[in-house]
Amino acid sequence: QKAAQPRAPVFNMREPQPRVKSDHLPASELPRIRVLTDDVLSAPPVPAAPPRDLSAGFARRLAALHGALNNPHAVAARWLRRQFAGAAPKPCPLSPHRIPGLRSALPGHEKDTLRSLTDMAFSFFAADTS
């Protein structure tokens, strides 16, 4: 049997910018020491990470860029599909039972004002037959 061909790399339109490394650690990443023992005071050194081979990732990104430059219409169509793939905004119908901003802590005259404004909005939209 033939081995499956690897998928062609796709150009990433929203590539994140590299972050600047800082020496500051957030509190959630600080080491927690509960008891001071000899093991804690003389911890073994952390082994150095082997150097990463960046050539394979760079070659894939370069191939993706080459493919995008050779076929810009496909990249533009994919970008448009992603732009319009999001969910439609939820409708916000007017409801006489749910008045925006109405709280039980409002004074009586402010509640009456909100209710009269809501009633005027309903009467305006009720008269519109288009």
Backbone torsions as a table, in degrees:
resi	resn	phi	psi	omega
1	GLN	NA	144.7	178.5
2	LYS	-78.5	145.7	175.5
3	ALA	-73.0	145.5	-179.2
4	ALA	-67.3	137.1	177.7
5	GLN	-68.7	136.8	176.2
6	PRO	-67.4	147.5	-178.9
7	ARG	-66.3	139.6	178.8
8	ALA	-65.2	139.7	-179.7
9	PRO	-66.6	145.7	-179.7
10	VAL	-109.7	135.6	-179.5
11	PHE	-67.7	128.9	-179.7
12	ASN	-88.8	114.4	-176.9
13	MET	-79.2	-19.4	-178.4
14	ARG	-120.8	60.8	-177.6
15	GLU	-73.4	126.3	-179.1
16	PRO	-71.4	146.8	177.1
17	GLN	-76.7	146.5	179.7
18	PRO	-64.6	141.6	179.7
19	ARG	-86.5	148.2	177.7
20	VAL	-80.0	127.0	179.2
21	LYS	-77.6	134.9	177.1
22	SER	-123.7	164.4	179.4
23	ASP	-83.4	-9.7	-177.1
24	HIS	-78.0	130.9	175.0
25	LEU	-109.1	136.2	174.8
26	PRO	-67.4	161.9	-176.2
27	ALA	-61.0	-29.5	-179.0
28	SER	-71.4	-18.7	-178.8
29	GLU	-103.5	-0.5	178.3
30	LEU	-71.9	146.8	179.5
31	PRO	-68.2	143.5	179.3
32	ARG	-105.0	118.6	177.7
33	ILE	-115.3	119.2	-179.0
34	ARG	-95.3	-36.6	-178.1
35	VAL	-135.3	132.9	176.6
36	LEU	-83.1	112.3	176.7
37	THR	-124.6	175.3	178.3
38	ASP	-64.9	-30.9	179.0
39	ASP	-64.8	-38.2	-179.2
40	VAL	-72.3	-39.6	-177.4
41	LEU	-71.3	-27.5	-179.7
42	SER	-123.4	63.5	-179.4
43	ALA	-73.4	144.8	179.0
44	PRO	-68.1	150.3	180.0
45	PRO	-66.7	147.6	179.6
46	VAL	-75.3	128.3	-179.8
47	PRO	-67.2	144.3	-179.6
48	ALA	-71.3	139.2	179.1
49	ALA	-72.1	141.6	178.5
50	PRO	-65.9	149.0	-179.2
51	PRO	-64.0	138.4	-178.9
52	ARG	-80.9	145.0	176.0
53	ASP	-91.0	106.9	-176.9
54	LEU	-88.2	-6.7	-173.4
55	SER	-69.2	-36.5	-178.3
56	ALA	-67.1	-44.7	178.3
57	GLY	-64.5	-40.4	178.9
58	PHE	-65.7	-38.8	179.5
59	ALA	-64.5	-40.2	177.8
60	ARG	-65.2	-42.1	179.6
61	ARG	-66.4	-37.9	178.3
62	LEU	-67.4	-38.0	177.2
63	ALA	-66.7	-38.4	178.1
64	ALA	-64.5	-42.1	178.1
65	LEU	-64.7	-40.4	178.5
66	HIS	-62.4	-43.5	177.7
67	GLY	-64.3	-37.5	179.5
68	ALA	-68.8	-37.8	179.7
69	LEU	-72.3	-29.0	178.5
70	ASN	-77.0	-26.1	-177.7
71	ASN	-136.1	71.9	-176.2
72	PRO	-69.3	-24.5	-179.6
73	HIS	-67.3	-38.2	178.4
74	ALA	-66.3	-39.2	178.8
75	VAL	-67.2	-40.7	178.8
76	ALA	-65.6	-40.1	178.2
77	ALA	-64.7	-39.9	178.9
78	ARG	-65.8	-38.8	178.5
79	TRP	-64.2	-42.3	178.6
80	LEU	-64.6	-40.7	178.2
81	ARG	-60.8	-40.8	-180.0
82	ARG	-69.3	-35.5	179.4
83	GLN	-63.4	-39.7	-175.0
84	PHE	-100.1	7.9	-178.9
85	ALA	-82.9	-11.4	-178.1
86	GLY	-67.4	160.5	-179.6
87	ALA	-67.9	145.7	177.0
88	ALA	-69.8	147.3	179.0
89	PRO	-62.9	143.7	-179.2
90	LYS	-68.9	138.6	178.1
91	PRO	-67.7	149.8	-179.3
92	CYS	-124.2	80.0	-177.5
93	PRO	-72.4	151.9	174.6
94	LEU	-74.9	137.8	-179.6
95	SER	-135.0	130.8	178.6
96	PRO	-71.5	-14.4	-178.1
97	HIS	-90.7	-25.4	179.3
98	ARG	-115.2	99.1	-179.1
99	ILE	-97.6	123.6	-179.6
100	PRO	-61.5	132.9	177.6
101	GLY	84.7	-3.3	-178.7
102	LEU	-80.5	120.3	178.7
103	ARG	-129.2	158.6	-179.2
104	SER	-71.6	-20.2	-177.8
105	ALA	-83.7	-2.7	179.8
106	LEU	-73.4	144.1	175.1
107	PRO	-65.1	161.8	-175.0
108	GLY	-60.0	-41.4	-177.6
109	HIS	-69.0	-31.6	177.3
110	GLU	-72.1	-36.0	175.9
111	LYS	-63.6	-42.3	179.3
112	ASP	-64.0	-38.7	178.4
113	THR	-63.9	-45.9	178.4
114	LEU	-61.5	-41.6	-179.1
115	ARG	-66.2	-40.5	-179.5
116	SER	-69.1	-37.5	176.4
117	LEU	-64.4	-39.7	177.8
118	THR	-64.7	-42.0	178.5
119	ASP	-63.9	-38.8	177.8
120	MET	-65.2	-39.0	178.6
121	ALA	-64.8	-41.4	178.1
122	PHE	-64.2	-40.4	-179.1
123	SER	-68.9	-32.7	177.5
124	PHE	-65.9	-46.4	-178.0
125	PHE	-74.4	-26.8	178.9
126	ALA	-70.7	-32.0	-179.3
127	ALA	-77.9	-19.5	-179.5
128	ASP	-80.2	114.7	-178.0
129	THR	-105.3	12.4	-177.6
130	SER	-79.1	NA	NA
